[in-house]
Amino acid sequence: MSNSKFREPAYVDYKDVELIKRYLNEQGKILPRRITNVSAKFQRQLTRAVKRARHVALIPFVADSLK
């Protein structure tokens, strides 16, 4: 088993801002897989969800301090 920092949910919804924020750094950038230890499939789902959430203004594109 891998030592995962975060537990992967089955589905990433773009409206679940709290889940998405766990995978973003302070500037609002998506954390890489090597840091979060998630699967490639989950990383793709997360990327799509983050882009959708940014587009509908649920999370900012850039931020001074997101957390």
N, C-alpha and C positions, 0 to 999 in steps of 0.2 A: 504494500500500500504506500501511496505517496503521502508526504507530510503536507497536507493542503492547509493554507492559511484560512481560506473561506470555503464554506460548503456550497456546492453548486446546486441551485434549484433546478427543477425539471424544465422550467420555461421562464424566459425573461420577458416581462411586459414593459413596454416603454413608459407606461403610466406609473410604474413602481419606482418612484424616484429614490426612495431610501435604499433599495437594493442596488440601483445603478450607482449611487454615490459611493458605495463601498468599493467599487472598482475604478474610481477616479482619484487622481492625485489632487493636491491643493489648487493647482491651476486649472483643473477641469479636464485634464488629459486622461485617456484610458490607460490603465496600468497594463504592462505586458504580461503575457502568460507565464513567463519565467518567475515573475514576482508573485502572482496570484495563484499559480499552480492549478489552473483550470484546463479543461480539454479544449481542443481546437474548435470543436462544434459549439461549445458554450461561448468561447471568445468571439466567434462570428455572430452568434445571436446577441451577445452583449454589445458588439460594435453597432449592429443594426438598431438595437433599442436605444443606444446613446444618441445616434444620429437622428432618429425619429423624435426623441424627447427634446433635443436641441431645436429641431425644426418647428415643433409646436410650442416652444418656449417654456417647457417644464424645467429645464436646466439651462444655464447660460453656456454660450459657446466658449467664452474665456471668463475666468474669475480670478480676483485677487486672493480671495479665501473662500473656498466652497464649503468647507466643513464647519 
